[in-house]
């Protein structure tokens, strides 16, 4: 499905920052198109009290932050997942 609104690169960056902010304070249901062109609906968050604490391991390299995707905690799968920001087709925020 083609997006009805055409965002500029700057608009996508603002959207990504805004969505990351919403994820840090609440649960968000994100609908997006996966690389295989299927639609995925994911209930996710970046809210610290909803993410389980993981032990810090020194042998794991630090990953570079992606400029095109957002890493989130999938509340239903209880695991970390990510999606490409430009593939988002709908969002629903739980406050």
mmCIF file as gemmi writes it, N, C-alpha and C atoms, coordinates in Angstrom:
data_model
loop_
_atom_site.group_PDB
_atom_site.id
_atom_site.type_symbol
_atom_site.label_atom_id
_atom_site.label_alt_id
_atom_site.label_comp_id
_atom_site.label_asym_id
_atom_site.label_entity_id
_atom_site.label_seq_id
_atom_site.pdbx_PDB_ins_code
_atom_site.Cartn_x
_atom_site.Cartn_y
_atom_site.Cartn_z
_atom_site.occupancy
_atom_site.B_iso_or_equiv
_atom_site.pdbx_formal_charge
_atom_site.auth_seq_id
_atom_site.auth_asym_id
_atom_site.pdbx_PDB_model_num
ATOM 1 N N . UNK Axp A 1 ? 0.849 -1.179 0 1 0 ? 1 A 1
ATOM 2 C CA . UNK Axp A 1 ? 0 0 0 1 0 ? 1 A 1
ATOM 3 C C . UNK Axp A 1 ? 0.887 1.233 0 1 0 ? 1 A 1
ATOM 4 N N . UNK Axp A 2 ? 0.536 2.193 -0.799 1 0 ? 2 A 1
ATOM 5 C CA . UNK Axp A 2 ? 1.32 3.417 -0.904 1 0 ? 2 A 1
ATOM 6 C C . UNK Axp A 2 ? 0.842 4.419 0.143 1 0 ? 2 A 1
ATOM 7 N N . UNK Axp A 3 ? 1.799 5.111 0.786 1 0 ? 3 A 1
ATOM 8 C CA . UNK Axp A 3 ? 1.436 6.147 1.748 1 0 ? 3 A 1
ATOM 9 C C . UNK Axp A 3 ? 0.684 7.268 1.041 1 0 ? 3 A 1
ATOM 10 N N . UNK Axp A 4 ? -0.367 7.782 1.655 1 0 ? 4 A 1
ATOM 11 C CA . UNK Axp A 4 ? -1.145 8.87 1.072 1 0 ? 4 A 1
ATOM 12 C C . UNK Axp A 4 ? -0.434 10.207 1.222 1 0 ? 4 A 1
ATOM 13 N N . UNK Axp A 5 ? 0.344 10.351 2.273 1 0 ? 5 A 1
ATOM 14 C CA . UNK Axp A 5 ? 1.069 11.588 2.533 1 0 ? 5 A 1
ATOM 15 C C . UNK Axp A 5 ? 2.519 11.38 2.133 1 0 ? 5 A 1
ATOM 16 N N . UNK Axp A 6 ? 3.055 12.309 1.386 1 0 ? 6 A 1
ATOM 17 C CA . UNK Axp A 6 ? 4.456 12.229 0.975 1 0 ? 6 A 1
ATOM 18 C C . UNK Axp A 6 ? 5.289 13.052 1.956 1 0 ? 6 A 1
ATOM 19 N N . UNK Axp A 7 ? 6.112 12.378 2.742 1 0 ? 7 A 1
ATOM 20 C CA . UNK Axp A 7 ? 6.976 13.042 3.71 1 0 ? 7 A 1
ATOM 21 C C . UNK Axp A 7 ? 8.329 13.322 3.075 1 0 ? 7 A 1
ATOM 22 N N . UNK Axp A 8 ? 8.902 14.445 3.454 1 0 ? 8 A 1
ATOM 23 C CA . UNK Axp A 8 ? 10.278 14.737 3.065 1 0 ? 8 A 1
ATOM 24 C C . UNK Axp A 8 ? 11.201 13.989 4.028 1 0 ? 8 A 1
ATOM 25 N N . UNK Axp A 9 ? 12.492 13.953 3.713 1 0 ? 9 A 1
ATOM 26 C CA . UNK Axp A 9 ? 13.455 13.326 4.619 1 0 ? 9 A 1
ATOM 27 C C . UNK Axp A 9 ? 13.403 13.975 5.989 1 0 ? 9 A 1
ATOM 28 N N . UNK Axp A 10 ? 13.251 15.295 6.025 1 0 ? 10 A 1
ATOM 29 C CA . UNK Axp A 10 ? 13.166 16.023 7.296 1 0 ? 10 A 1
ATOM 30 C C . UNK Axp A 10 ? 11.905 15.627 8.069 1 0 ? 10 A 1
ATOM 31 N N . UNK Axp A 11 ? 10.785 15.452 7.353 1 0 ? 11 A 1
ATOM 32 C CA . UNK Axp A 11 ? 9.54 15.025 7.993 1 0 ? 11 A 1
ATOM 33 C C . UNK Axp A 11 ? 9.693 13.64 8.611 1 0 ? 11 A 1
ATOM 34 N N . UNK Axp A 12 ? 10.356 12.714 7.889 1 0 ? 12 A 1
ATOM 35 C CA . UNK Axp A 12 ? 10.566 11.368 8.421 1 0 ? 12 A 1
ATOM 36 C C . UNK Axp A 12 ? 11.441 11.403 9.668 1 0 ? 12 A 1
ATOM 37 N N . UNK Axp A 13 ? 12.454 12.27 9.677 1 0 ? 13 A 1
ATOM 38 C CA . UNK Axp A 13 ? 13.324 12.404 10.85 1 0 ? 13 A 1
ATOM 39 C C . UNK Axp A 13 ? 12.522 12.922 12.042 1 0 ? 13 A 1
ATOM 40 N N . UNK Axp A 14 ? 11.679 13.919 11.822 1 0 ? 14 A 1
ATOM 41 C CA . UNK Axp A 14 ? 10.83 14.454 12.897 1 0 ? 14 A 1
ATOM 42 C C . UNK Axp A 14 ? 9.864 13.391 13.405 1 0 ? 14 A 1
ATOM 43 N N . UNK Axp A 15 ? 9.281 12.623 12.474 1 0 ? 15 A 1
ATOM 44 C CA . UNK Axp A 15 ? 8.37 11.551 12.857 1 0 ? 15 A 1
ATOM 45 C C . UNK Axp A 15 ? 9.084 10.505 13.7 1 0 ? 15 A 1
ATOM 46 N N . UNK Axp A 16 ? 10.288 10.137 13.302 1 0 ? 16 A 1
ATOM 47 C CA . UNK Axp A 16 ? 11.076 9.146 14.037 1 0 ? 16 A 1
ATOM 48 C C . UNK Axp A 16 ? 11.373 9.624 15.453 1 0 ? 16 A 1
ATOM 49 N N . UNK Axp A 17 ? 11.768 10.878 15.592 1 0 ? 17 A 1
ATOM 50 C CA . UNK Axp A 17 ? 12.052 11.443 16.918 1 0 ? 17 A 1
ATOM 51 C C . UNK Axp A 17 ? 10.773 11.468 17.757 1 0 ? 17 A 1
ATOM 52 N N . UNK Axp A 18 ? 9.671 11.904 17.162 1 0 ? 18 A 1
ATOM 53 C CA . UNK Axp A 18 ? 8.394 11.961 17.873 1 0 ? 18 A 1
ATOM 54 C C . UNK Axp A 18 ? 7.956 10.565 18.309 1 0 ? 18 A 1
ATOM 55 N N . UNK Axp A 19 ? 8.021 9.591 17.391 1 0 ? 19 A 1
ATOM 56 C CA . UNK Axp A 19 ? 7.586 8.226 17.706 1 0 ? 19 A 1
ATOM 57 C C . UNK Axp A 19 ? 8.46 7.612 18.792 1 0 ? 19 A 1
ATOM 58 N N . UNK Axp A 20 ? 9.76 7.846 18.742 1 0 ? 20 A 1
ATOM 59 C CA . UNK Axp A 20 ? 10.654 7.353 19.792 1 0 ? 20 A 1
ATOM 60 C C . UNK Axp A 20 ? 10.268 7.957 21.141 1 0 ? 20 A 1
ATOM 61 N N . UNK Axp A 21 ? 9.912 9.228 21.142 1 0 ? 21 A 1
ATOM 62 C CA . UNK Axp A 21 ? 9.445 9.873 22.373 1 0 ? 21 A 1
ATOM 63 C C . UNK Axp A 21 ? 8.169 9.248 22.898 1 0 ? 21 A 1
ATOM 64 N N . UNK Axp A 22 ? 7.216 8.961 22.028 1 0 ? 22 A 1
ATOM 65 C CA . UNK Axp A 22 ? 5.962 8.323 22.438 1 0 ? 22 A 1
ATOM 66 C C . UNK Axp A 22 ? 6.221 6.925 22.98 1 0 ? 22 A 1
ATOM 67 N N . UNK Axp A 23 ? 7.123 6.193 22.327 1 0 ? 23 A 1
ATOM 68 C CA . UNK Axp A 23 ? 7.474 4.846 22.783 1 0 ? 23 A 1
ATOM 69 C C . UNK Axp A 23 ? 8.131 4.872 24.162 1 0 ? 23 A 1
ATOM 70 N N . UNK Axp A 24 ? 8.832 5.935 24.488 1 0 ? 24 A 1
ATOM 71 C CA . UNK Axp A 24 ? 9.533 6.004 25.773 1 0 ? 24 A 1
ATOM 72 C C . UNK Axp A 24 ? 8.6 6.303 26.943 1 0 ? 24 A 1
ATOM 73 N N . UNK Axp A 25 ? 7.368 6.752 26.65 1 0 ? 25 A 1
ATOM 74 C CA . UNK Axp A 25 ? 6.435 7.073 27.737 1 0 ? 25 A 1
ATOM 75 C C . UNK Axp A 25 ? 5.159 6.243 27.726 1 0 ? 25 A 1
ATOM 76 N N . UNK Axp A 26 ? 4.967 5.412 26.685 1 0 ? 26 A 1
ATOM 77 C CA . UNK Axp A 26 ? 3.724 4.645 26.627 1 0 ? 26 A 1
ATOM 78 C C . UNK Axp A 26 ? 3.858 3.425 25.721 1 0 ? 26 A 1
ATOM 79 N N . UNK Axp A 27 ? 2.801 2.629 25.692 1 0 ? 27 A 1
ATOM 80 C CA . UNK Axp A 27 ? 2.713 1.519 24.755 1 0 ? 27 A 1
ATOM 81 C C . UNK Axp A 27 ? 2.22 2.077 23.432 1 0 ? 27 A 1
ATOM 82 N N . UNK Axp A 28 ? 2.769 1.583 22.344 1 0 ? 28 A 1
ATOM 83 C CA . UNK Axp A 28 ? 2.357 2.018 21.012 1 0 ? 28 A 1
ATOM 84 C C . UNK Axp A 28 ? 2.116 0.776 20.159 1 0 ? 28 A 1
ATOM 85 N N . UNK Axp A 29 ? 1.001 0.755 19.466 1 0 ? 29 A 1
ATOM 86 C CA . UNK Axp A 29 ? 0.751 -0.301 18.501 1 0 ? 29 A 1
ATOM 87 C C . UNK Axp A 29 ? 1.139 0.26 17.14 1 0 ? 29 A 1
ATOM 88 N N . UNK Axp A 30 ? 2.143 -0.35 16.533 1 0 ? 30 A 1
ATOM 89 C CA . UNK Axp A 30 ? 2.685 0.117 15.261 1 0 ? 30 A 1
ATOM 90 C C . UNK Axp A 30 ? 2.308 -0.888 14.173 1 0 ? 30 A 1
ATOM 91 N N . UNK Axp A 31 ? 1.725 -0.393 13.109 1 0 ? 31 A 1
ATOM 92 C CA . UNK Axp A 31 ? 1.443 -1.211 11.935 1 0 ? 31 A 1
ATOM 93 C C . UNK Axp A 31 ? 2.437 -0.785 10.865 1 0 ? 31 A 1
ATOM 94 N N . UNK Axp A 32 ? 3.122 -1.762 10.295 1 0 ? 32 A 1
ATOM 95 C CA . UNK Axp A 32 ? 4.126 -1.443 9.293 1 0 ? 32 A 1
ATOM 96 C C . UNK Axp A 32 ? 4.206 -2.558 8.258 1 0 ? 32 A 1
ATOM 97 N N . UNK Axp A 33 ? 4.827 -2.252 7.141 1 0 ? 33 A 1
ATOM 98 C CA . UNK Axp A 33 ? 5.025 -3.228 6.081 1 0 ? 33 A 1
ATOM 99 C C . UNK Axp A 33 ? 6.427 -3.789 6.204 1 0 ? 33 A 1
ATOM 100 N N . UNK Axp A 34 ? 6.507 -5.108 6.34 1 0 ? 34 A 1
ATOM 101 C CA . UNK Axp A 34 ? 7.808 -5.768 6.462 1 0 ? 34 A 1
ATOM 102 C C . UNK Axp A 34 ? 8.505 -5.807 5.107 1 0 ? 34 A 1
ATOM 103 N N . UNK Axp A 35 ? 9.779 -6.169 5.111 1 0 ? 35 A 1
ATOM 104 C CA . UNK Axp A 35 ? 10.548 -6.224 3.865 1 0 ? 35 A 1
ATOM 105 C C . UNK Axp A 35 ? 9.959 -7.202 2.859 1 0 ? 35 A 1
ATOM 106 N N . UNK Axp A 36 ? 9.279 -8.268 3.368 1 0 ? 36 A 1
ATOM 107 C CA . UNK Axp A 36 ? 8.663 -9.232 2.461 1 0 ? 36 A 1
ATOM 108 C C . UNK Axp A 36 ? 7.274 -8.784 1.995 1 0 ? 36 A 1
ATOM 109 N N . UNK Axp A 37 ? 6.931 -7.521 2.295 1 0 ? 37 A 1
ATOM 110 C CA . UNK Axp A 37 ? 5.687 -6.858 1.895 1 0 ? 37 A 1
ATOM 111 C C . UNK Axp A 37 ? 4.445 -7.335 2.656 1 0 ? 37 A 1
ATOM 112 N N . UNK Axp A 38 ? 4.615 -8.083 3.736 1 0 ? 38 A 1
ATOM 113 C CA . UNK Axp A 38 ? 3.484 -8.439 4.582 1 0 ? 38 A 1
ATOM 114 C C . UNK Axp A 38 ? 3.303 -7.348 5.63 1 0 ? 38 A 1
ATOM 115 N N . UNK Axp A 39 ? 2.093 -7.253 6.128 1 0 ? 39 A 1
ATOM 116 C CA . UNK Axp A 39 ? 1.782 -6.259 7.144 1 0 ? 39 A 1
ATOM 117 C C . UNK Axp A 39 ? 1.965 -6.874 8.521 1 0 ? 39 A 1
ATOM 118 N N . UNK Axp A 40 ? 2.555 -6.117 9.412 1 0 ? 40 A 1
ATOM 119 C CA . UNK Axp A 40 ? 2.787 -6.586 10.792 1 0 ? 40 A 1
ATOM 120 C C . UNK Axp A 40 ? 2.221 -5.556 11.737 1 0 ? 40 A 1
ATOM 121 N N . UNK Axp A 41 ? 1.521 -6.005 12.763 1 0 ? 41 A 1
ATOM 122 C CA . UNK Axp A 41 ? 1.024 -5.147 13.83 1 0 ? 41 A 1
ATOM 123 C C . UNK Axp A 41 ? 1.759 -5.562 15.095 1 0 ? 41 A 1
ATOM 124 N N . UNK Axp A 42 ? 2.416 -4.589 15.739 1 0 ? 42 A 1
ATOM 125 C CA . UNK Axp A 42 ? 3.241 -4.905 16.906 1 0 ? 42 A 1
ATOM 126 C C . UNK Axp A 42 ? 2.92 -3.938 18.042 1 0 ? 42 A 1
ATOM 127 N N . UNK Axp A 43 ? 2.621 -4.512 19.208 1 0 ? 43 A 1
ATOM 128 C CA . UNK Axp A 43 ? 2.428 -3.712 20.42 1 0 ? 43 A 1
ATOM 129 C C . UNK Axp A 43 ? 3.79 -3.62 21.093 1 0 ? 43 A 1
ATOM 130 N N . UNK Axp A 44 ? 4.328 -2.402 21.168 1 0 ? 44 A 1
ATOM 131 C CA . UNK Axp A 44 ? 5.709 -2.262 21.614 1 0 ? 44 A 1
ATOM 132 C C . UNK Axp A 44 ? 5.89 -1.021 22.489 1 0 ? 44 A 1
ATOM 133 N N . UNK Axp A 45 ? 7.1 -0.905 23.044 1 0 ? 45 A 1
ATOM 134 C CA . UNK Axp A 45 ? 7.405 0.212 23.927 1 0 ? 45 A 1
ATOM 135 C C . UNK Axp A 45 ? 8.906 0.396 24.071 1 0 ? 45 A 1
ATOM 136 N N . UNK Axp A 46 ? 9.277 1.532 24.606 1 0 ? 46 A 1
ATOM 137 C CA . UNK Axp A 46 ? 10.631 1.793 25.094 1 0 ? 46 A 1
ATOM 138 C C . UNK Axp A 46 ? 10.549 2.284 26.54 1 0 ? 46 A 1
ATOM 139 N N . UNK Axp A 47 ? 9.381 2.118 27.15 1 0 ? 47 A 1
ATOM 140 C CA . UNK Axp A 47 ? 9.144 2.549 28.525 1 0 ? 47 A 1
ATOM 141 C C . UNK Axp A 47 ? 9.951 1.659 29.472 1 0 ? 47 A 1
ATOM 142 N N . UNK Axp A 48 ? 10.897 2.236 30.223 1 0 ? 48 A 1
ATOM 143 C CA . UNK Axp A 48 ? 11.825 1.44 31.044 1 0 ? 48 A 1
ATOM 144 C C . UNK Axp A 48 ? 11.154 0.464 32.013 1 0 ? 48 A 1
ATOM 145 N N . UNK Axp A 49 ? 10.03 0.833 32.615 1 0 ? 49 A 1
ATOM 146 C CA . UNK Axp A 49 ? 9.41 -0.061 33.596 1 0 ? 49 A 1
ATOM 147 C C . UNK Axp A 49 ? 8.682 -1.243 32.952 1 0 ? 49 A 1
ATOM 148 N N . UNK Axp A 50 ? 8.565 -1.269 31.623 1 0 ? 50 A 1
ATOM 149 C CA . UNK Axp A 50 ? 7.933 -2.386 30.927 1 0 ? 50 A 1
ATOM 150 C C . UNK Axp A 50 ? 8.945 -3.311 30.246 1 0 ? 50 A 1
ATOM 151 N N . UNK Axp A 51 ? 10.217 -2.928 30.299 1 0 ? 51 A 1
ATOM 152 C CA . UNK Axp A 51 ? 11.271 -3.714 29.67 1 0 ? 51 A 1
ATOM 153 C C . UNK Axp A 51 ? 12.052 -4.45 30.75 1 0 ? 51 A 1
ATOM 154 N N . UNK Axp A 52 ? 12.192 -5.775 30.629 1 0 ? 52 A 1
ATOM 155 C CA . UNK Axp A 52 ? 12.945 -6.512 31.654 1 0 ? 52 A 1
ATOM 156 C C . UNK Axp A 52 ? 14.42 -6.105 31.663 1 0 ? 52 A 1
ATOM 157 N N . UNK Axp A 53 ? 14.991 -6.13 32.835 1 0 ? 53 A 1
ATOM 158 C CA . UNK Axp A 53 ? 16.411 -5.798 32.988 1 0 ? 53 A 1
ATOM 159 C C . UNK Axp A 53 ? 17.258 -6.96 32.479 1 0 ? 53 A 1
ATOM 160 N N . UNK Axp A 54 ? 18.258 -6.649 31.683 1 0 ? 54 A 1
ATOM 161 C CA . UNK Axp A 54 ? 19.175 -7.661 31.173 1 0 ? 54 A 1
ATOM 162 C C . UNK Axp A 54 ? 20.547 -7.449 31.792 1 0 ? 54 A 1
ATOM 163 N N . UNK Axp A 55 ? 21.248 -8.525 32.062 1 0 ? 55 A 1
ATOM 164 C CA . UNK Axp A 55 ? 22.598 -8.367 32.613 1 0 ? 55 A 1
ATOM 165 C C . UNK Axp A 55 ? 23.53 -7.747 31.562 1 0 ? 55 A 1
ATOM 166 N N . UNK Axp A 56 ? 24.432 -6.917 32.026 1 0 ? 56 A 1
ATOM 167 C CA . UNK Axp A 56 ? 25.397 -6.286 31.138 1 0 ? 56 A 1
ATOM 168 C C . UNK Axp A 56 ? 26.54 -7.261 30.895 1 0 ? 56 A 1
ATOM 169 N N . UNK Axp A 57 ? 26.856 -7.485 29.634 1 0 ? 57 A 1
ATOM 170 C CA . UNK Axp A 57 ? 27.982 -8.345 29.293 1 0 ? 57 A 1
ATOM 171 C C . UNK Axp A 57 ? 29.016 -7.512 28.549 1 0 ? 57 A 1
ATOM 172 N N . UNK Axp A 58 ? 30.24 -7.623 28.99 1 0 ? 58 A 1
ATOM 173 C CA . UNK Axp A 58 ? 31.295 -6.796 28.43 1 0 ? 58 A 1
ATOM 174 C C . UNK Axp A 58 ? 31.806 -7.303 27.093 1 0 ? 58 A 1
ATOM 175 N N . UNK Axp A 59 ? 31.549 -8.565 26.757 1 0 ? 59 A 1
ATOM 176 C CA . UNK Axp A 59 ? 32.097 -9.115 25.524 1 0 ? 59 A 1
ATOM 177 C C . UNK Axp A 59 ? 31.257 -8.8 24.286 1 0 ? 59 A 1
ATOM 178 N N . UNK Axp A 60 ? 30.052 -8.262 24.463 1 0 ? 60 A 1
ATOM 179 C CA . UNK Axp A 60 ? 29.219 -7.928 23.314 1 0 ? 60 A 1
ATOM 180 C C . UNK Axp A 60 ? 29.588 -6.545 22.785 1 0 ? 60 A 1
ATOM 181 N N . UNK Axp A 61 ? 29.803 -6.433 21.472 1 0 ? 61 A 1
ATOM 182 C CA . UNK Axp A 61 ? 30.109 -5.117 20.918 1 0 ? 61 A 1
ATOM 183 C C . UNK Axp A 61 ? 28.875 -4.213 20.958 1 0 ? 61 A 1
ATOM 184 N N . UNK Axp A 62 ? 29.096 -2.927 21.082 1 0 ? 62 A 1
ATOM 185 C CA . UNK Axp A 62 ? 28.003 -1.964 21.084 1 0 ? 62 A 1
ATOM 186 C C . UNK Axp A 62 ? 27.561 -1.747 19.645 1 0 ? 62 A 1
ATOM 187 N N . UNK Axp A 63 ? 26.257 -1.88 19.423 1 0 ? 63 A 1
ATOM 188 C CA . UNK Axp A 63 ? 25.728 -1.714 18.07 1 0 ? 63 A 1
ATOM 189 C C . UNK Axp A 63 ? 25.585 -0.236 17.725 1 0 ? 63 A 1
ATOM 190 N N . UNK Axp A 64 ? 25.822 0.063 16.477 1 0 ? 64 A 1
ATOM 191 C CA . UNK Axp A 64 ? 25.623 1.415 15.976 1 0 ? 64 A 1
ATOM 192 C C . UNK Axp A 64 ? 24.123 1.668 15.848 1 0 ? 64 A 1
ATOM 193 N N . UNK Axp A 65 ? 23.665 2.844 16.265 1 0 ? 65 A 1
ATOM 194 C CA . UNK Axp A 65 ? 22.25 3.186 16.179 1 0 ? 65 A 1
ATOM 195 C C . UNK Axp A 65 ? 21.871 3.391 14.719 1 0 ? 65 A 1
ATOM 196 N N . UNK Axp A 66 ? 20.806 2.751 14.291 1 0 ? 66 A 1
ATOM 197 C CA . UNK Axp A 66 ? 20.336 2.875 12.924 1 0 ? 66 A 1
ATOM 198 C C . UNK Axp A 66 ? 19.675 4.227 12.707 1 0 ? 66 A 1
ATOM 199 N N . UNK Axp A 67 ? 19.872 4.781 11.545 1 0 ? 67 A 1
ATOM 200 C CA . UNK Axp A 67 ? 19.215 6.037 11.193 1 0 ? 67 A 1
ATOM 201 C C . UNK Axp A 67 ? 17.892 5.793 10.469 1 0 ? 67 A 1
ATOM 202 N N . UNK Axp A 68 ? 17.612 4.544 10.108 1 0 ? 68 A 1
ATOM 203 C CA . UNK Axp A 68 ? 16.407 4.247 9.339 1 0 ? 68 A 1
ATOM 204 C C . UNK Axp A 68 ? 15.394 3.383 10.087 1 0 ? 68 A 1
ATOM 205 N N . UNK Axp A 69 ? 15.778 2.802 11.209 1 0 ? 69 A 1
ATOM 206 C CA . UNK Axp A 69 ? 14.856 1.936 11.938 1 0 ? 69 A 1
ATOM 207 C C . UNK Axp A 69 ? 14.868 2.265 13.434 1 0 ? 69 A 1
ATOM 208 N N . UNK Axp A 70 ? 13.842 1.762 14.112 1 0 ? 70 A 1
ATOM 209 C CA . UNK Axp A 70 ? 13.715 1.957 15.56 1 0 ? 70 A 1
ATOM 210 C C . UNK Axp A 70 ? 13.671 0.581 16.209 1 0 ? 70 A 1
ATOM 211 N N . UNK Axp A 71 ? 14.548 0.361 17.176 1 0 ? 71 A 1
ATOM 212 C CA . UNK Axp A 71 ? 14.534 -0.871 17.964 1 0 ? 71 A 1
ATOM 213 C C . UNK Axp A 71 ? 13.578 -0.67 19.129 1 0 ? 71 A 1
ATOM 214 N N . UNK Axp A 72 ? 12.667 -1.628 19.316 1 0 ? 72 A 1
ATOM 215 C CA . UNK Axp A 72 ? 11.642 -1.528 20.357 1 0 ? 72 A 1
ATOM 216 C C . UNK Axp A 72 ? 11.514 -2.864 21.073 1 0 ? 72 A 1
ATOM 217 N N . UNK Axp A 73 ? 10.867 -2.832 22.229 1 0 ? 73 A 1
ATOM 218 C CA . UNK Axp A 73 ? 10.572 -4.064 22.945 1 0 ? 73 A 1
ATOM 219 C C . UNK Axp A 73 ? 9.157 -4.483 22.586 1 0 ? 73 A 1
ATOM 220 N N . UNK Axp A 74 ? 9.012 -5.652 21.946 1 0 ? 74 A 1
ATOM 221 C CA . UNK Axp A 74 ? 7.718 -6.196 21.552 1 0 ? 74 A 1
ATOM 222 C C . UNK Axp A 74 ? 7.073 -6.802 22.796 1 0 ? 74 A 1
ATOM 223 N N . UNK Axp A 75 ? 5.975 -6.215 23.239 1 0 ? 75 A 1
ATOM 224 C CA . UNK Axp A 75 ? 5.336 -6.645 24.481 1 0 ? 75 A 1
ATOM 225 C C . UNK Axp A 75 ? 4.674 -8.011 24.366 1 0 ? 75 A 1
ATOM 226 N N . UNK Axp A 76 ? 4.247 -8.419 23.188 1 0 ? 76 A 1
ATOM 227 C CA . UNK Axp A 76 ? 3.606 -9.722 23.027 1 0 ? 76 A 1
ATOM 228 C C . UNK Axp A 76 ? 4.625 -10.838 22.838 1 0 ? 76 A 1
ATOM 229 N N . UNK Axp A 77 ? 5.702 -10.569 22.126 1 0 ? 77 A 1
ATOM 230 C CA . UNK Axp A 77 ? 6.744 -11.576 21.92 1 0 ? 77 A 1
ATOM 231 C C . UNK Axp A 77 ? 7.756 -11.589 23.059 1 0 ? 77 A 1
ATOM 232 N N . UNK Axp A 78 ? 7.707 -10.558 23.912 1 0 ? 78 A 1
ATOM 233 C CA . UNK Axp A 78 ? 8.664 -10.402 25.014 1 0 ? 78 A 1
ATOM 234 C C . UNK Axp A 78 ? 10.095 -10.486 24.497 1 0 ? 78 A 1
ATOM 235 N N . UNK Axp A 79 ? 10.351 -9.705 23.449 1 0 ? 79 A 1
ATOM 236 C CA . UNK Axp A 79 ? 11.675 -9.709 22.828 1 0 ? 79 A 1
ATOM 237 C C . UNK Axp A 79 ? 11.892 -8.39 22.086 1 0 ? 79 A 1
ATOM 238 N N . UNK Axp A 80 ? 13.152 -8.1 21.817 1 0 ? 80 A 1
ATOM 239 C CA . UNK Axp A 80 ? 13.494 -6.899 21.061 1 0 ? 80 A 1
ATOM 240 C C . UNK Axp A 80 ? 13.25 -7.139 19.58 1 0 ? 80 A 1
ATOM 241 N N . UNK Axp A 81 ? 12.648 -6.163 18.929 1 0 ? 81 A 1
ATOM 242 C CA . UNK Axp A 81 ? 12.377 -6.18 17.5 1 0 ? 81 A 1
ATOM 243 C C . UNK Axp A 81 ? 12.671 -4.78 16.955 1 0 ? 81 A 1
ATOM 244 N N . UNK Axp A 82 ? 12.638 -4.649 15.646 1 0 ? 82 A 1
ATOM 245 C CA . UNK Axp A 82 ? 12.808 -3.319 15.055 1 0 ? 82 A 1
ATOM 246 C C . UNK Axp A 82 ? 11.95 -3.22 13.801 1 0 ? 82 A 1
ATOM 247 N N . UNK Axp A 83 ? 11.72 -1.985 13.39 1 0 ? 83 A 1
ATOM 248 C CA . UNK Axp A 83 ? 10.993 -1.733 12.149 1 0 ? 83 A 1
ATOM 249 C C . UNK Axp A 83 ? 11.59 -0.506 11.487 1 0 ? 83 A 1
ATOM 250 N N . UNK Axp A 84 ? 11.465 -0.464 10.174 1 0 ? 84 A 1
ATOM 251 C CA . UNK Axp A 84 ? 11.947 0.682 9.412 1 0 ? 84 A 1
ATOM 252 C C . UNK Axp A 84 ? 10.905 1.793 9.536 1 0 ? 84 A 1
ATOM 253 N N . UNK Axp A 85 ? 11.346 2.962 9.94 1 0 ? 85 A 1
ATOM 254 C CA . UNK Axp A 85 ? 10.437 4.07 10.194 1 0 ? 85 A 1
ATOM 255 C C . UNK Axp A 85 ? 9.556 4.384 8.986 1 0 ? 85 A 1
ATOM 256 N N . UNK Axp A 86 ? 10.133 4.379 7.806 1 0 ? 86 A 1
ATOM 257 C CA . UNK Axp A 86 ? 9.379 4.735 6.592 1 0 ? 86 A 1
ATOM 258 C C . UNK Axp A 86 ? 8.361 3.667 6.188 1 0 ? 86 A 1
ATOM 259 N N . UNK Axp A 87 ? 8.371 2.509 6.855 1 0 ? 87 A 1
ATOM 260 C CA . UNK Axp A 87 ? 7.414 1.461 6.522 1 0 ? 87 A 1
ATOM 261 C C . UNK Axp A 87 ? 6.158 1.528 7.398 1 0 ? 87 A 1
ATOM 262 N N . UNK Axp A 88 ? 6.119 2.466 8.337 1 0 ? 88 A 1
ATOM 263 C CA . UNK Axp A 88 ? 4.973 2.589 9.247 1 0 ? 88 A 1
ATOM 264 C C . UNK Axp A 88 ? 3.756 3.095 8.467 1 0 ? 88 A 1
ATOM 265 N N . UNK Axp A 89 ? 2.636 2.396 8.639 1 0 ? 89 A 1
ATOM 266 C CA . UNK Axp A 89 ? 1.398 2.791 7.973 1 0 ? 89 A 1
ATOM 267 C C . UNK Axp A 89 ? 0.327 3.275 8.952 1 0 ? 89 A 1
ATOM 268 N N . UNK Axp A 90 ? 0.467 2.909 10.239 1 0 ? 90 A 1
ATOM 269 C CA . UNK Axp A 90 ? -0.492 3.356 11.251 1 0 ? 90 A 1
ATOM 270 C C . UNK Axp A 90 ? 0.114 3.205 12.636 1 0 ? 90 A 1
ATOM 271 N N . UNK Axp A 91 ? -0.331 4.056 13.558 1 0 ? 91 A 1
ATOM 272 C CA . UNK Axp A 91 ? 0.069 3.921 14.955 1 0 ? 91 A 1
ATOM 273 C C . UNK Axp A 91 ? -1.13 4.167 15.847 1 0 ? 91 A 1
ATOM 274 N N . UNK Axp A 92 ? -1.115 3.525 17.003 1 0 ? 92 A 1
ATOM 275 C CA . UNK Axp A 92 ? -2.126 3.728 18.03 1 0 ? 92 A 1
ATOM 276 C C . UNK Axp A 92 ? -1.397 3.804 19.353 1 0 ? 92 A 1
ATOM 277 N N . UNK Axp A 93 ? -1.654 4.858 20.115 1 0 ? 93 A 1
ATOM 278 C CA . UNK Axp A 93 ? -0.929 5.089 21.356 1 0 ? 93 A 1
ATOM 279 C C . UNK Axp A 93 ? -1.843 4.85 22.541 1 0 ? 93 A 1
ATOM 280 N N . UNK Axp A 94 ? -1.364 4.065 23.509 1 0 ? 94 A 1
ATOM 281 C CA . UNK Axp A 94 ? -2.098 3.81 24.745 1 0 ? 94 A 1
ATOM 282 C C . UNK Axp A 94 ? -1.56 4.736 25.818 1 0 ? 94 A 1
ATOM 283 N N . UNK Axp A 95 ? -2.434 5.579 26.369 1 0 ? 95 A 1
ATOM 284 C CA . UNK Axp A 95 ? -1.983 6.487 27.424 1 0 ? 95 A 1
ATOM 285 C C . UNK Axp A 95 ? -2.735 6.227 28.706 1 0 ? 95 A 1
